Amino acid sequence: MKLADSIKQGLREAIEYERGNLSVRRRVVQVKGVPKYEAKNIKQIRLKANLSQASLARVIGVSTKTVEAWERGRNIPSGPAQRLLYLIDKEPEIIKKYILD
């Protein structure tokens, strides 16, 4: 199908949907809540993934001092950092996919 034909078809479908003549399939996705990792858990995750504090910091996008503060219990990771820790905890090998040699 040519691009112009595809655009025309999309516009026709949009008009029919707006008129109520076309239904759309929706998919509802539920995501688990973000766990709250504490100092000892963060260190365990880092060690399980075989990372130094500096490496974990680079993976998550924070400073080494931030990881150090998390592991000492002085600070708590934010929501996005908690989600990344969760992903690393559940699948430590995920990091290998994104390491630049």
Order of alpha helices (4+ residues) and beta strands (2+ residues): alpha-alpha-alpha-alpha-alpha
